[in-house]
Amino acid sequence: MQPYSTRILDAVEAPTIHFGTGTTERLLQAIAAAGGDVIGVDWRLPLTAAPVDRAVQGNLDPAALLAPWERIESAALDVLDAARERSHIFNLGHGVLPQTDPDVLTRLTALVQEHTVEARV
């Protein structure tokens, strides 16, 4: 996997996010070694598992959005707190479950925006 990922990532003339699903910490290290500007962290791993030399993307469990708001808020703030000292793209691991209330997504978006600084180019 690594030599092919490296070739692809090196050929892209745009910022890249290198992401794998169901990764272990060991595989995450190999993903980072292969390249990418941002390392995607599967929601099953803590953000601290990613190398500190790169920005990270991740990693709220999409099933968390089915819980009461207080638990969603706590889980989202935990992700933001874990990423506080590095560049971070907040997202859900593997998308939104069909049964997720759209109003929860709106509240989550507002919460993340309220607690982060948006990068401006």
N, C-alpha and C positions, 0 to 999 in steps of 0.2 A: 504494500500500500504506500509506504512512505516515498519511494522514489517517484512514483506516478503522481502523487499529490504535490510533491515539490515541483515537478516539471510543470504541472498545470498552474499552480500558484505563481510560479516565477514568470509564466507567460502572460499572465493577466496584467493589463496596464490600468488597473483601477484598484482601489482598496478592496481587500478580501477578508471574508470571515471564514475560518476553517472550523467546521463543526461536524461532529459525529454523534450518532444516537447510541444510547446504552453504553457509553464509554466507561472504562475504569480509569483510575488515576494514572496507571501505567500507560494506557492507550492515549490518554490526554497528553501525556508528555511526548509521545511519538507524534501526535497531531501537531503539537507546538513546534517540534523539531522540523517538521516538514514545511512549515511556513504559514503565512497568513498574517495580516495586520491585526486581526482580532481573533481570539480563540473562543469558540462557542462552548459553553459548559452545559452539559446535560443537567436537567433539573434533579437528577438523582445524586449528583456530586456537589460538594460545597464549592463556591467560587474560589476559595483559597486553594483548591487543588490545581488551578491553572498557574502557569509560570507568571511571575510578576513583571516580566519584561514586555508584556503585551496587554492591550486592552482586552476586556472580556465581554461576552454576551451571555446573558442568562439571568436567572434560571428558576423562575417560579413554576411549581408544579401546576399544570392546568386544572387538575382535580381540586386544588385548593379553592378555586373560584366557586365551587359548589357549597362551600361552608358558609356559616353566618359571617356577616361583614367584619366583626371584630377579629375573627381568625384570619380572614383574608388580609385585613390591614396589618395584622401582626406579622404574617408570613411575608408580605411585600416589604415591610420595613426591615425585616431580617435580611432580605436580599440586598436592599439598599445599604444597610449598615455594613454588610460583608464586603461591599464594593466601594465603600467610602474613599479609600485611599488610592483608587486607580480609575482609569477611564473605563466606563461601563455602559453597555447598551442593555436596558431592561427589556426582557421579553418573557413569554411563556414557553415552557418546554413543549415543543411539538404542537403548538396551536391551541385553538379554543375548542373545548368540547361542545357538541351540539346543544346540550341541555343547559349551557351557561346563560344566565340572564344578561341580556345586553346592558342593562342598567349597572350591573356589577362592573362591566368593562369600562363604562364611562366613569364610575367612581374610582376604579383602579388607576385609570389614566390621569385623572385629576390628582390623586394621591402621589403618584410618581412625579408628576410635574411640579407639585408643591414642594417635594423633598429633594429635588435635584436642580442642578444648574445646566441649562441647555448650552451646548457648545455652539458658537457662532463662527462662521467662516468669513 
